[in-house]
Amino acid sequence: MTWDGNFLLVSQLLLILILEFW
């Protein structure tokens, strides 16, 4: 897995968390 792939995964998880707890 590349750094870009990791970044996309982390950003998606952050978006989900933000939407969950907004």
FIMINU-458941 format. One record per residue (C-alpha): x, z, y; residue in one letter. Coordinates in pm, whole numbers, plus 32768, in hexadecimal, padded with zeros to 4 digits. Each point is the difference from the previous one (the first is absolute). Example, Ala and Ser with C-alpha at 12.3 -4.5 7.8 and 13.67 -1.06 7.14 Angstrom:
BEGIN
84CE830C7E3Ea/80897FBE8158s/
//
This chain:
BEGIN
800080008000m/80837FA48156t/800080CE813Ew/7EE97F25808Ad/7F2E804A7ECDg/803981748029n/7FA67FEB8170f/7EB97F4D7FB2l/7FA981027EF7l/8047812480E9v/7F417F628121s/7ED37FC27F1Fq/800581697F88l/801B807B8166l/7EDA7F278068l/7F2C80897EE3i/805A8166805Cl/7FB37FC48171i/7EAF7F637FABl/7FAF811D7F11e/8051811780F6f/7F9B7F5A8149w/
//
